Amino acid sequence: MDRYKSHEETARNHKPGLNNLLYSLSWVFMAIFGFFALINLYSVIGNIGNPEYGFGVDMILAILVSILLPGGSAFLIWRKKDNLRIEYDYTYTHIGGGKADLDVAKVMGNARRRLMTSLALSSVESAGKVTHPSFQRYLTMRDVKKHNWFVNRGAELYYFYFAKNGVKHVIVLELSDTMIERATQHLGRGIWQG
């Protein structure tokens, strides 16, 4: 194995059954709510010119309840459904000269990808397993932003503490042994804990 070769891996849910069921149900409920909103919209449009209904507070309330409630529900489900299928991509890139980067990207619904951080491993001040006592120290610090970028709670988790743009961060990642081996070779002396 070439220790300096770039490496990429993805943290996926090991037991996706429940999330897949909820994801499928979200599509069903999104369609149902959207259908009701559309039917109610046509009903309201058809009754706009009808003098029997008028256009008072009752009509406005009917519009809000019959169209905006199911339509808004369908929109919220559409926006949040991808949170049921989250993965994290971890990319190790050897730059040369003893330097390397670790990039973390969040992938939602296998469609949208957002870069969470690009971490220069030389800027890491402390790193190790989350089971190491040093991790607890960073969790209790008030001025540290904490980021949990992992999927499986029972997996082997690792933390990296660093400062970027004047802000202190601690990130928790779900990395393989290969990724840890490549990343730790670029950490300074005494930084790796456990």
WOTA-V143079 format. One line per field, one symbol per residue. psi: psi as a letter, one per 30 degrees, with the letter a starting at -180 (. if undefined). A space follows every 50 residues. Layout:
psi = ???
This chain:
psi = kjffkkkklkjlkfigeeeeeeeeeeeeeeeeeeeeeeeeeeeeefgefj feeaiaeeeeeeeeefeeeeeeeeeeeeefefffiklkkkkkjkelggll ljkkkkkkggekkkkeljjjfffkfklakffkffeeefefkegkkkkjil ejffljkklkklkkhgkkkkkklilleeeeeeeffgklkgekj.
